[in-house]
């Protein structure tokens, strides 16, 4: 019975890893169609990759609320302000560096109070992104939502992530991924822009992002418990073995 349960766990673990990885690859190849058929430029790609931060934040909030409905509510508010500000500044940098240096954010009076101004800045950046978004951009964004949604269901709801990860671990998870992924992508994007955005280099940028994404995905799921279950001896059996050794 125990061996059968172990086999089922290992089979599901393999299915989960392969299914999420295949979907990740498929969704990350959608921008190549945008580059080849819809004339997406480097700004279009960078804005799409930035929008993935919002997807990560959304599913992180869901995880926090499911893990601890009360604690997740208060922690989620703090996370929304802090992470939202982080994404806003990141998006502002991308928009002014690679899209339009003259874009205005938070113009006018009557700004949101206190730290909520970071969320106001995020809303302003999102509006600018939607105005700039090229054809079929929302289709690629929807693909990111689906890809991360499937991972959320398979890895968090149906596997054991929900039982092993606390609020603090969930809150910190998106930051490491963003820093590693976007340092690589931003450097690549600036290099492509400096070279005049040749078509081949835009495709290379898409493949660079895909390669980094795959590496992060595999590392994350090696770390989050794709380990073989440990078989523990019953306590009574251990005590009997100790008594036998004592008698000898």
DRENMARZA-793752 format. One line per field, with one value per atom (N, C-alpha, C): residue number from 0; atom name; x, y, z. Coordinates in steps of 0.05 Angstrom, whole numbers, plus 5000, padded with zeros to 4 digits. Layout:
# DRENMARZA-793752
num	[NUM,...]
atome	[CA,...]
x	[X,...]
y	[Y,...]
z	[Z,...]
# end
This chain:
# DRENMARZA-793752
num	[0,0,0,1,1,1,2,2,2,3,3,3,4,4,4,5,5,5,6,6,6,7,7,7,8,8,8,9,9,9,10,10,10,11,11,11,12,12,12,13,13,13,14,14,14,15,15,15,16,16,16,17,17,17,18,18,18,19,19,19,20,20,20,21,21,21,22,22,22,23,23,23,24,24,24,25,25,25,26,26,26,27,27,27,28,28,28,29,29,29,30,30,30,31,31,31,32,32,32,33,33,33,34,34,34,35,35,35,36,36,36,37,37,37,38,38,38,39,39,39,40,40,40,41,41,41,42,42,42,43,43,43,44,44,44,45,45,45,46,46,46,47,47,47,48,48,48,49,49,49,50,50,50,51,51,51,52,52,52,53,53,53,54,54,54,55,55,55,56,56,56,57,57,57,58,58,58,59,59,59,60,60,60,61,61,61,62,62,62,63,63,63,64,64,64,65,65,65,66,66,66,67,67,67,68,68,68,69,69,69,70,70,70,71,71,71,72,72,72,73,73,73,74,74,74,75,75,75,76,76,76,77,77,77,78,78,78,79,79,79,80,80,80,81,81,81,82,82,82,83,83,83,84,84,84,85,85,85,86,86,86,87,87,87,88,88,88,89,89,89,90,90,90,91,91,91,92,92,92,93,93,93,94,94,94,95,95,95,96,96,96,97,97,97,98,98,98,99,99,99,100,100,100,101,101,101,102,102,102,103,103,103,104,104,104,105,105,105,106,106,106,107,107,107,108,108,108,109,109,109,110,110,110,111,111,111,112,112,112,113,113,113,114,114,114,115,115,115,116,116,116,117,117,117,118,118,118,119,119,119,120,120,120,121,121,121,122,122,122,123,123,123,124,124,124,125,125,125,126,126,126,127,127,127,128,128,128,129,129,129,130,130,130,131,131,131,132,132,132,133,133,133,134,134,134,135,135,135,136,136,136,137,137,137,138,138,138,139,139,139,140,140,140,141,141,141,142,142,142,143,143,143,144,144,144,145,145,145,146,146,146,147,147,147,148,148,148,149,149,149,150,150,150,151,151,151,152,152,152,153,153,153,154,154,154,155,155,155,156,156,156,157,157,157,158,158,158,159,159,159,160,160,160,161,161,161,162,162,162,163,163,163,164,164,164,165,165,165,166,166,166,167,167,167,168,168,168,169,169,169,170,170,170,171,171,171,172,172,172,173,173,173,174,174,174,175,175,175,176,176,176,177,177,177,178,178,178,179,179,179,180,180,180,181,181,181,182,182,182,183,183,183,184,184,184,185,185,185,186,186,186,187,187,187,188,188,188,189,189,189,190,190,190,191,191,191,192,192,192,193,193,193,194,194,194,195,195,195,196,196,196,197,197,197,198,198,198,199,199,199,200,200,200,201,201,201,202,202,202,203,203,203,204,204,204,205,205,205,206,206,206,207,207,207,208,208,208,209,209,209,210,210,210,211,211,211,212,212,212,213,213,213,214,214,214,215,215,215,216,216,216,217,217,217,218,218,218,219,219,219,220,220,220,221,221,221,222,222,222,223,223,223,224,224,224,225,225,225,226,226,226,227,227,227,228,228,228,229,229,229,230,230,230,231,231,231,232,232,232,233,233,233,234,234,234,235,235,235,236,236,236,237,237,237,238,238,238,239,239,239,240,240,240,241,241,241,242,242,242,243,243,243,244,244,244,245,245,245,246,246,246,247,247,247]
atome	[N,CA,C,N,CA,C,N,CA,C,N,CA,C,N,CA,C,N,CA,C,N,CA,C,N,CA,C,N,CA,C,N,CA,C,N,CA,C,N,CA,C,N,CA,C,N,CA,C,N,CA,C,N,CA,C,N,CA,C,N,CA,C,N,CA,C,N,CA,C,N,CA,C,N,CA,C,N,CA,C,N,CA,C,N,CA,C,N,CA,C,N,CA,C,N,CA,C,N,CA,C,N,CA,C,N,CA,C,N,CA,C,N,CA,C,N,CA,C,N,CA,C,N,CA,C,N,CA,C,N,CA,C,N,CA,C,N,CA,C,N,CA,C,N,CA,C,N,CA,C,N,CA,C,N,CA,C,N,CA,C,N,CA,C,N,CA,C,N,CA,C,N,CA,C,N,CA,C,N,CA,C,N,CA,C,N,CA,C,N,CA,C,N,CA,C,N,CA,C,N,CA,C,N,CA,C,N,CA,C,N,CA,C,N,CA,C,N,CA,C,N,CA,C,N,CA,C,N,CA,C,N,CA,C,N,CA,C,N,CA,C,N,CA,C,N,CA,C,N,CA,C,N,CA,C,N,CA,C,N,CA,C,N,CA,C,N,CA,C,N,CA,C,N,CA,C,N,CA,C,N,CA,C,N,CA,C,N,CA,C,N,CA,C,N,CA,C,N,CA,C,N,CA,C,N,CA,C,N,CA,C,N,CA,C,N,CA,C,N,CA,C,N,CA,C,N,CA,C,N,CA,C,N,CA,C,N,CA,C,N,CA,C,N,CA,C,N,CA,C,N,CA,C,N,CA,C,N,CA,C,N,CA,C,N,CA,C,N,CA,C,N,CA,C,N,CA,C,N,CA,C,N,CA,C,N,CA,C,N,CA,C,N,CA,C,N,CA,C,N,CA,C,N,CA,C,N,CA,C,N,CA,C,N,CA,C,N,CA,C,N,CA,C,N,CA,C,N,CA,C,N,CA,C,N,CA,C,N,CA,C,N,CA,C,N,CA,C,N,CA,C,N,CA,C,N,CA,C,N,CA,C,N,CA,C,N,CA,C,N,CA,C,N,CA,C,N,CA,C,N,CA,C,N,CA,C,N,CA,C,N,CA,C,N,CA,C,N,CA,C,N,CA,C,N,CA,C,N,CA,C,N,CA,C,N,CA,C,N,CA,C,N,CA,C,N,CA,C,N,CA,C,N,CA,C,N,CA,C,N,CA,C,N,CA,C,N,CA,C,N,CA,C,N,CA,C,N,CA,C,N,CA,C,N,CA,C,N,CA,C,N,CA,C,N,CA,C,N,CA,C,N,CA,C,N,CA,C,N,CA,C,N,CA,C,N,CA,C,N,CA,C,N,CA,C,N,CA,C,N,CA,C,N,CA,C,N,CA,C,N,CA,C,N,CA,C,N,CA,C,N,CA,C,N,CA,C,N,CA,C,N,CA,C,N,CA,C,N,CA,C,N,CA,C,N,CA,C,N,CA,C,N,CA,C,N,CA,C,N,CA,C,N,CA,C,N,CA,C,N,CA,C,N,CA,C,N,CA,C,N,CA,C,N,CA,C,N,CA,C,N,CA,C,N,CA,C,N,CA,C,N,CA,C,N,CA,C,N,CA,C,N,CA,C,N,CA,C,N,CA,C,N,CA,C,N,CA,C,N,CA,C,N,CA,C,N,CA,C,N,CA,C,N,CA,C,N,CA,C,N,CA,C,N,CA,C,N,CA,C,N,CA,C,N,CA,C,N,CA,C,N,CA,C,N,CA,C,N,CA,C,N,CA,C,N,CA,C,N,CA,C,N,CA,C,N,CA,C,N,CA,C,N,CA,C,N,CA,C,N,CA,C,N,CA,C,N,CA,C,N,CA,C,N,CA,C,N,CA,C,N,CA,C,N,CA,C,N,CA,C,N,CA,C,N,CA,C,N,CA,C,N,CA,C,N,CA,C]
x	[5017,5000,5017,5037,5055,5071,5081,5096,5078,5052,5034,5030,5027,5024,5049,5072,5098,5100,5092,5093,5075,5050,5032,5043,5055,5067,5089,5106,5127,5117,5096,5085,5072,5058,5045,5066,5088,5110,5121,5126,5136,5117,5091,5071,5069,5070,5068,5091,5115,5139,5138,5131,5131,5109,5085,5063,5068,5077,5082,5106,5126,5149,5141,5124,5115,5099,5081,5065,5081,5101,5120,5134,5144,5158,5139,5115,5095,5088,5083,5075,5098,5122,5146,5153,5142,5148,5127,5105,5086,5097,5115,5127,5142,5153,5167,5147,5122,5102,5098,5097,5094,5116,5141,5164,5164,5158,5160,5136,5112,5088,5075,5080,5065,5084,5109,5128,5132,5131,5137,5166,5170,5197,5207,5230,5242,5225,5213,5196,5171,5160,5137,5144,5167,5176,5181,5195,5202,5177,5157,5132,5117,5117,5104,5118,5145,5159,5155,5153,5147,5119,5100,5073,5071,5090,5091,5094,5107,5109,5082,5063,5036,5022,5027,5016,5026,5053,5065,5053,5050,5039,5010,4994,4966,4965,4980,4979,4992,5012,5023,5003,4987,4966,4945,4938,4919,4931,4957,4969,4969,4975,4976,4948,4927,4900,4891,4899,4892,4907,4933,4949,4939,4932,4923,4903,4877,4858,4859,4864,4865,4893,4914,4941,4947,4937,4942,4930,4908,4894,4912,4923,4941,4968,4979,5005,5002,4978,4973,4972,4961,4960,4989,5005,5033,5048,5043,5056,5047,5021,5011,5024,5028,5040,5070,5084,5113,5119,5106,5111,5101,5077,5066,5085,5097,5116,5141,5150,5173,5167,5143,5136,5132,5121,5116,5143,5162,5188,5202,5200,5211,5198,5171,5157,5163,5165,5172,5199,5218,5245,5244,5229,5228,5214,5192,5177,5193,5208,5223,5249,5260,5285,5281,5260,5257,5232,5215,5190,5188,5185,5182,5193,5216,5228,5212,5193,5177,5150,5146,5121,5118,5094,5089,5074,5082,5069,5061,5039,5029,5028,5018,5014,4989,4989,4966,4967,4945,4944,4926,4923,4905,4915,4940,4951,4940,4943,4934,4950,4938,4952,4973,4993,5013,5027,5031,5045,5029,5003,4986,4993,5011,5020,5035,5047,5061,5041,5018,4997,4986,4984,4976,4996,5021,5042,5039,5034,5031,5007,4985,4961,4968,4983,4991,5009,5027,5044,5028,5009,4992,4976,4966,4951,4969,4993,5011,5018,5021,5027,5004,4979,4956,4953,4960,4959,4980,5003,5025,5024,5010,5010,5005,5022,5019,4997,4990,4970,4975,4954,4955,4971,4979,4994,4978,4952,4936,4933,4936,4935,4960,4983,5007,5005,4993,4990,4971,4949,4931,4945,4963,4979,4995,5007,5022,5004,4980,4960,4953,4949,4942,4965,4989,5013,5018,5017,5022,4997,4974,4950,4951,4960,4963,4984,5006,5027,5016,4999,4986,4969,4953,4936,4952,4970,4985,5005,5019,5040,5031,5012,5004,4979,4958,4933,4933,4944,4943,4967,4990,5014,5017,5041,5044,5055,5057,5068,5051,5025,5007,5013,5022,5027,5055,5074,5102,5110,5096,5105,5088,5102,5088,5085,5073,5068,5094,5114,5139,5153,5153,5165,5150,5124,5108,5113,5115,5119,5145,5166,5193,5198,5182,5188,5189,5170,5171,5196,5207,5229,5254,5261,5285,5282,5259,5254,5256,5244,5244,5272,5287,5314,5332,5332,5349,5340,5314,5303,5306,5299,5298,5325,5344,5371,5381,5377,5386,5371,5344,5328,5332,5335,5339,5366,5387,5413,5411,5397,5393,5377,5356,5339,5353,5369,5385,5405,5418,5437,5424,5400,5385,5377,5368,5361,5385,5408,5433,5441,5435,5443,5423,5402,5382,5359,5356,5334,5332,5354,5352,5334,5320,5300,5313,5336,5349,5355,5363,5369,5344,5321,5296,5289,5293,5287,5306,5331,5351,5342,5331,5322,5299,5281,5259,5270,5290,5302,5318,5331,5345,5326,5304,5284,5274,5269,5259,5279,5305,5326,5328,5327,5329,5304,5281,5256,5256,5266,5268,5287,5310,5329,5317,5303,5290,5268,5253,5231,5242,5263,5275,5287,5301,5313,5292,5270,5249,5237,5232,5218,5237,5263,5282,5282,5279,5280,5255,5232,5206,5196,5214,5205,5200,5213,5211,5231,5227,5245,5229,5243,5229,5221,5196,5187,5204,5207,5222,5204,5212,5196,5206,5188,5195,5187,5204,5198,5179,5160,5142,5158,5148,5161,5165,5144,5145,5167,5171,5191,5219,5223,5249,5254,5234,5238,5245,5231,5237,5266,5275,5302,5322,5316,5334,5336,5313,5312,5328,5326,5340,5370,5380,5408,5417,5400,5407,5410,5393,5395,5420,5429,5453,5477]
y	[4976,5000,5025,5025,5048,5051,5029,5030,5041,5033,5043,5073,5082,5111,5127,5115,5128,5130,5108,5108,5129,5132,5152,5180,5184,5211,5218,5198,5203,5207,5192,5195,5223,5231,5258,5280,5275,5295,5299,5276,5278,5292,5284,5297,5327,5334,5363,5378,5368,5381,5384,5363,5363,5381,5380,5395,5425,5433,5462,5472,5455,5463,5466,5447,5448,5473,5480,5504,5529,5529,5552,5557,5535,5538,5549,5537,5546,5575,5584,5612,5631,5623,5640,5642,5623,5625,5642,5650,5667,5694,5706,5732,5730,5706,5703,5708,5699,5705,5736,5749,5777,5792,5782,5794,5790,5765,5758,5767,5765,5771,5798,5808,5832,5856,5853,5875,5886,5868,5876,5886,5907,5917,5909,5918,5911,5921,5945,5956,5938,5927,5909,5885,5873,5850,5856,5878,5885,5891,5904,5911,5885,5866,5840,5826,5825,5811,5825,5852,5866,5859,5856,5850,5823,5805,5779,5783,5805,5812,5814,5827,5830,5803,5785,5758,5744,5745,5733,5745,5771,5784,5775,5772,5764,5736,5717,5690,5688,5705,5705,5714,5734,5743,5721,5706,5684,5663,5656,5636,5645,5671,5681,5680,5686,5686,5657,5639,5611,5599,5606,5595,5605,5631,5642,5665,5659,5679,5705,5704,5728,5741,5725,5735,5744,5729,5736,5762,5770,5795,5818,5818,5840,5839,5815,5813,5819,5812,5818,5847,5863,5892,5903,5894,5903,5895,5870,5859,5876,5882,5897,5924,5938,5964,5962,5944,5941,5930,5908,5895,5912,5925,5943,5966,5978,5999,5989,5965,5953,5950,5939,5935,5962,5982,6008,6021,6021,6033,6018,5992,5975,5981,5983,5989,6017,6036,6064,6065,6049,6048,6037,6015,6003,6021,6034,6051,6075,6088,6112,6105,6081,6074,6063,6047,6032,6038,6054,6061,6090,6107,6136,6151,6164,6178,6202,6211,6235,6228,6202,6195,6208,6215,6228,6208,6207,6190,6208,6202,6216,6247,6254,6283,6293,6319,6331,6330,6339,6340,6317,6317,6298,6269,6265,6238,6221,6195,6177,6181,6177,6184,6163,6173,6156,6138,6113,6094,6084,6091,6082,6096,6116,6130,6110,6089,6069,6054,6048,6035,6053,6079,6099,6099,6099,6098,6073,6050,6025,6027,6038,6041,6059,6080,6099,6084,6068,6053,6033,6019,6000,6014,6037,6052,6059,6067,6074,6049,6027,6001,5994,5996,5988,6006,6032,6050,6043,6033,6027,5999,5981,5953,5948,5932,5926,5906,5900,5881,5853,5841,5814,5812,5835,5835,5823,5829,5818,5787,5777,5748,5735,5747,5737,5741,5763,5767,5746,5740,5719,5692,5687,5662,5660,5683,5683,5677,5689,5683,5654,5642,5613,5596,5602,5586,5586,5610,5612,5601,5603,5592,5562,5549,5519,5511,5526,5520,5524,5544,5550,5526,5515,5493,5468,5461,5435,5435,5457,5458,5467,5485,5496,5483,5481,5470,5440,5426,5397,5383,5397,5385,5395,5394,5400,5428,5446,5472,5487,5483,5498,5491,5467,5458,5465,5470,5474,5503,5520,5548,5566,5582,5601,5628,5647,5673,5687,5686,5700,5689,5662,5650,5657,5658,5665,5694,5712,5740,5746,5731,5736,5723,5702,5686,5702,5721,5734,5752,5763,5782,5769,5746,5732,5726,5717,5710,5735,5757,5781,5792,5793,5804,5789,5762,5746,5748,5744,5744,5771,5792,5817,5831,5825,5835,5824,5798,5786,5798,5800,5809,5839,5855,5884,5889,5875,5878,5870,5848,5839,5859,5870,5889,5915,5925,5949,5944,5920,5913,5912,5900,5898,5925,5943,5970,5985,5981,5995,5986,5961,5950,5957,5972,5979,5960,5942,5923,5905,5892,5873,5850,5840,5818,5794,5786,5763,5767,5791,5797,5797,5806,5805,5776,5758,5730,5719,5727,5718,5728,5752,5762,5745,5736,5719,5692,5681,5655,5658,5681,5686,5686,5699,5699,5671,5656,5629,5611,5614,5598,5604,5630,5637,5628,5630,5621,5591,5575,5546,5539,5553,5548,5554,5577,5584,5564,5556,5537,5510,5500,5474,5477,5499,5503,5505,5519,5523,5496,5479,5454,5432,5435,5418,5426,5452,5461,5456,5457,5456,5427,5408,5383,5361,5361,5337,5316,5309,5290,5265,5243,5219,5219,5209,5210,5192,5200,5185,5167,5142,5123,5122,5129,5130,5105,5095,5071,5079,5062,5068,5071,5087,5093,5067,5051,5026,5008,5007,4990,4999,5026,5037,5030,5033,5027,4998,4980,4951,4945,4958,4953,4963,4986,4996,4977,4966,4948,4922,4913,4889,4893,4917,4923,4925,4936,4939,4912,4893,4866,4852,4857,4844,4856]
z	[5000,5000,5000,5018,5020,4994,4982,4957,4935,4934,4914,4917,4942,4947,4938,4944,4936,4906,4892,4862,4851,4862,4852,4856,4879,4884,4864,4859,4840,4812,4804,4777,4775,4796,4795,4794,4810,4810,4782,4768,4741,4722,4724,4707,4712,4738,4745,4734,4737,4727,4697,4683,4653,4642,4654,4645,4648,4671,4675,4658,4655,4638,4609,4599,4571,4566,4585,4582,4583,4601,4603,4577,4564,4539,4517,4516,4495,4498,4522,4526,4520,4527,4522,4493,4477,4448,4433,4446,4433,4424,4440,4431,4404,4398,4372,4349,4352,4332,4330,4354,4354,4340,4344,4331,4301,4292,4264,4248,4259,4244,4250,4274,4282,4287,4280,4282,4311,4330,4357,4359,4375,4379,4407,4414,4440,4463,4459,4480,4485,4463,4466,4482,4477,4491,4521,4526,4553,4570,4558,4572,4578,4559,4565,4588,4587,4608,4635,4635,4660,4670,4652,4661,4675,4670,4684,4714,4722,4750,4763,4749,4759,4763,4744,4745,4770,4774,4798,4824,4824,4848,4853,4832,4836,4848,4837,4848,4875,4881,4908,4928,4922,4940,4945,4923,4927,4946,4942,4959,4988,4993,5020,5033,5019,5030,5035,5018,5022,5045,5048,5070,5097,5098,5124,5117,5117,5109,5125,5151,5168,5165,5171,5168,5140,5121,5093,5085,5098,5092,5099,5123,5131,5117,5116,5101,5072,5061,5033,5027,5046,5042,5042,5061,5061,5035,5027,5003,4978,4977,4954,4951,4974,4973,4966,4980,4976,4948,4941,4915,4893,4898,4877,4871,4892,4888,4873,4880,4866,4836,4830,4802,4788,4802,4790,4781,4799,4793,4770,4771,4750,4723,4723,4698,4688,4706,4698,4685,4696,4684,4656,4652,4625,4605,4614,4596,4587,4606,4599,4584,4590,4577,4549,4545,4520,4504,4515,4500,4493,4514,4509,4533,4530,4553,4563,4547,4554,4568,4573,4586,4614,4621,4647,4665,4690,4710,4734,4746,4769,4764,4741,4735,4750,4756,4769,4799,4812,4841,4851,4878,4891,4889,4897,4897,4920,4918,4939,4964,4988,5013,5021,5036,5049,5028,5037,5020,4996,4997,4974,4948,4950,4926,4908,4920,4904,4887,4898,4882,4860,4867,4846,4823,4830,4809,4792,4805,4791,4771,4781,4763,4740,4745,4723,4703,4712,4694,4677,4690,4676,4654,4660,4640,4615,4621,4599,4583,4597,4583,4565,4574,4558,4534,4537,4514,4493,4503,4485,4473,4486,4479,4449,4436,4408,4403,4377,4370,4383,4393,4404,4430,4441,4466,4489,4490,4511,4509,4485,4482,4495,4491,4504,4534,4543,4572,4584,4569,4578,4580,4561,4562,4588,4596,4621,4645,4645,4666,4668,4644,4644,4653,4643,4651,4681,4692,4721,4737,4725,4738,4739,4718,4718,4739,4740,4760,4788,4792,4818,4827,4808,4815,4820,4802,4804,4827,4831,4850,4878,4879,4905,4916,4899,4909,4911,4891,4890,4901,4901,4913,4942,4953,4981,4987,4967,4972,4993,4992,5010,5039,5044,5072,5081,5062,5070,5070,5055,5053,5071,5087,5104,5090,5104,5093,5085,5102,5096,5071,5069,5045,5020,5022,4999,4990,5010,5004,4991,4999,4988,4961,4954,4930,4904,4899,4873,4869,4890,4887,4875,4885,4875,4845,4837,4809,4792,4801,4785,4782,4803,4802,4782,4785,4768,4739,4734,4707,4693,4707,4693,4691,4708,4703,4676,4672,4646,4623,4626,4603,4597,4618,4614,4600,4610,4597,4567,4562,4535,4518,4531,4517,4510,4528,4523,4500,4501,4480,4453,4452,4426,4416,4434,4426,4415,4428,4420,4392,4385,4359,4337,4344,4323,4321,4340,4341,4316,4308,4286,4293,4273,4278,4292,4283,4295,4324,4332,4360,4377,4366,4381,4387,4367,4372,4393,4392,4412,4440,4442,4468,4479,4461,4470,4480,4465,4473,4498,4503,4528,4551,4548,4570,4575,4554,4557,4572,4565,4577,4607,4614,4642,4657,4645,4657,4662,4643,4647,4670,4671,4693,4720,4722,4747,4755,4735,4740,4751,4738,4747,4774,4779,4806,4827,4822,4841,4849,4829,4836,4845,4841,4856,4885,4890,4918,4933,4919,4933,4936,4936,4947,4928,4904,4887,4897,4923,4935,4942,4943,4950,4979,4985,5012,5030,5055,5074,5090,5093,5108,5137,5155,5184,5198,5215,5231,5254,5260,5282,5308,5326,5352,5368,5369,5385,5374,5348,5336,5344,5345,5353,5382,5400,5428,5433,5418,5421,5412,5391,5382,5402,5415,5436,5460,5468,5490,5484,5459,5451,5453,5444,5446,5475,5492,5520,5534,5527,5539,5530,5506,5496,5510]
# end
